[in-house]
Amino acid sequence: MSKYYYRFTKFKDLGILFNKFWHDCQKAEQKADAWAKKVGAEQYYSSPLAFEGGVTCVSFGDKIPDKRIWKSVGKDADGIEMYEVLCSQRNGMEIMKKNRQPSNTQTRIYSRQRKEQGDMIVVPYIELYREDYEQDKAGLKKQRMNKWQREAVSLERSRLLLPMVPVERLYRLLQADTHIDVERGRAALVRDTTPMFFEYGNYFYVSIDYPCKHPELQEIGSEVFMELRRAKLETQRNLEALN
């Protein structure tokens, strides 16, 4: 699998846009870290489509989480048990007048995308629910969710609202030629590895699986990329030692 290595200045258009991209990544990572810490997780996992941010599932190390709130979804490559919030989702659409702005509720999250139909709009949404509560409600056993059901729905709602920066945004920014995935016989959204980058001096350096066409990119060799990355890490270690 070929790798491509580029550098570009921080002070031109691409560098400015890339800096905004990285700032959004940092915010997304901070929010995902905070969410995982809040639920007591030792580790969290993100979607392979995410460059940064978002949480798909978590692990609690040697601890066993409350099974009224969490469900096991298997083990990771290291044999660590992974968990998802015990909450289900269903998609729906609501038709409303154009001048209405739907607000999220405790169990419903509205999409920002909407389709106009005359003087009305169609707004997709995700409905959160607990299957055990739905069954009880249908059997008229109870009308309100219990504490654990409410907590699970609340956790899932907060998880879904976490910001996620897709790796596709970086591909578009660098004008990556991702159509070669078709030639490789793979689905367009399946990537080999997440691009790697670092900042050093007046430049950003990036390693990526695809040739990129942005005119501000300067292609460099892998040896130069690795040497500068080592220099960057050495500079960081020296600064940490001083502190």
N, C-alpha and C positions, 0 to 999 in steps of 0.2 A: 504493500500500500504506500503510495507516494505521499510525501509531506512537502508542504510549501512554506517558506519562511519569508517574512516581509518586515520592513520597518517603514514608519511614516512619522513626520514631524508632528509635535503636539500643537503647533501654532497655526496650522492651516485648517481648512474646512473639515477635513476628515478627522484630524486630531481633536478639534473642538466637539464634533459630534460623538466621537468615540469616548471622550471624557464624560459627556452627558450619559452615554450608555453605561459606563463603568460606575458613575455616581448612582444610577438607578439600580445597578446590580448590588452595590453596597447596601443600599436601603432595603432591598428585597432580602438580602442575606441576614441583615440585622433583625428584620421582622420575623423571619423563619427561625432564627436562633432564639429569639425571645419567646416565640410560641412553644417551641420544643422545651425550653426551660420551664415555662409556666406549667406544662402538663407533666413535668418530671421525667422527661425522656433523656436518655444518655446519648442518643444518636438519632438523626432523622435522615430520610431518604427523599430525594426530589425526582421529578420526572426526567427521563433522558432527553426530553425536548426543552428542558430548562437550562439556560446558561447559569442562572443563579435564582435563588428564591423558590418559594412554594414548598409544600410538604405533602408527600403521598402517604408515607407511613413512618412509624417510629419504632425504636427499640428501647427497652428499659434495663438492659444488662441482665443482671441476676435477679432483678425484682420481677414479680408477677403483678401486672396491673389489674385493676378492678374489672372483672369479666362482665359486669353490668354496663360498662362504658366502652371497653375495648374488645376487639376480636382479633385472633391470630390470623395472619395471612401467609404463613410459611416462614422459612429461614433464609437469611442472606448467604452470600458465598462463604462467609466465615462461620456459618452455623448458628448465627444469632437470631432469636425469634423476633419477627416483625409484627407490628400491630397497626390496625386501622381503627378509627372511631366506629363504634357499633351504631351506625346510623345509615339509613338508606336514602337514595335520591330518586326523584322522577322528574322528567322534563315536562313542561307545559307551556302554553301560550295564553296570553290575556289580551283581549281587544278593548281598547279604550280610546277616548277622544284625544286628538293631537295635543291639546293644550294641557293635558294631564301628565304629571311627572310621577311615575310609580316609585314608591319608597320600599326598601327592603324591610321585611318583618323578621321575627324570630325564626320562622320556618320557611321563608321564601326569599330567594335572591334573584332580582331582575337583571337581565342582560342589558348592556348599553346599546346593543344592536337592536334595531327595530325596523319594521317594514310598514310603509304607508299604504293605506287602502282608502282612497277618497279623503274624507275628513276624520278618519279613524287611523289608529296605528296598532300593529300587532307586536307585542313585546314578549319574547321568550323568557322563561324563568326556570329556576331549579327549586323544587319543593323538597324539603327535608322531612323525614318521618322515621318513626320506629315501628318496625313490623309487629312487635309484640303489643304495642299500644294500639295499632290499627286493628289487630285481631280482637283485643279486649273491647275496643270501642264498638266494633261491629256486633259483638255479642252482648252489648249493653252492660258490660261488667263495670266499666268506669268511664268517666267523661273527661278526666284530666290526666296528663302525664305525671308519673311519679318523679321524684327527685333525680334518679339516675337517668331516666329517659330525657328529662329536660337538660341535664348536664351534657349528655352525649350530643343532643341536637345543637346545643349552644357551642360546643367544641367544634363540631363539624362545620357550623356556620362560620366561625372565626377562621378555621383552616381554609375554607374555600375563598375567603376574602383576602388571604395573604397575596401580596403582589408576587408575580413571577415574570422574569425577563427571559423570553424565549431565545434560544440560540439562533433561530431564524433571523432575528433582528440584527445580529452581528453579521450573518451571511449577506443580508441585504446591504448593510452598511459598507462592507468590503467589496460588494459586487462579486461574491463567490460564484463560480460556475458549477452549481450543484446539479445541473442536468446530467452530469456524467454518472449519477447514481443509476439512471435508467440503463446506461451502457453496462454498468456493473451487475445489472439484474436484481437490484434491490429497490425497496420502496423509497420514495423520495424523502420521507421524513426520518429514515433510519440512517444515522450517522455513525462513523467509526469511533471517534473520540471527540470530546468537547475541545474546541480550540483553546490553546494556551497563549497567554500574552503577559508581558511585563513592561514596566516603564523604566527607562534608564537614560539619564542625561536629558536631552531635548527630544527624545524619540520614544514611541511605542514600538514594541517588537511583538510579532504574532506568529504562531505556528498553527497551520490549518490543513485540513485534508483535501482542500480544493484550490485550484488556481483562481486567483482573484484579479479583477479587471479595473479596480479603481485607479485612476491616473496618478494619484498621489502616493501609491504604494511603490516601494523600491524592493525588489527581490534580493535576498541575501542567501548565503549558503548556510547549511545546518551547523557547520563548525563555528561560524561567526555567531550564530544565534546562541548556541550552547556556551560558548566562551563568555559572551556578554551576560548571559543568565547567571553563570557562576560568579562573575564580577558583581552583579547585582546582589546575589545572596551573601557574598563576602562583605559587601558594604553594609548590608542590613545587620549582619552578625557583629561587625565592629561598632556600629551605632548602639546596638543593644548592650554590648559590653561596657560602653561608656556610661550607660544609664544604670 
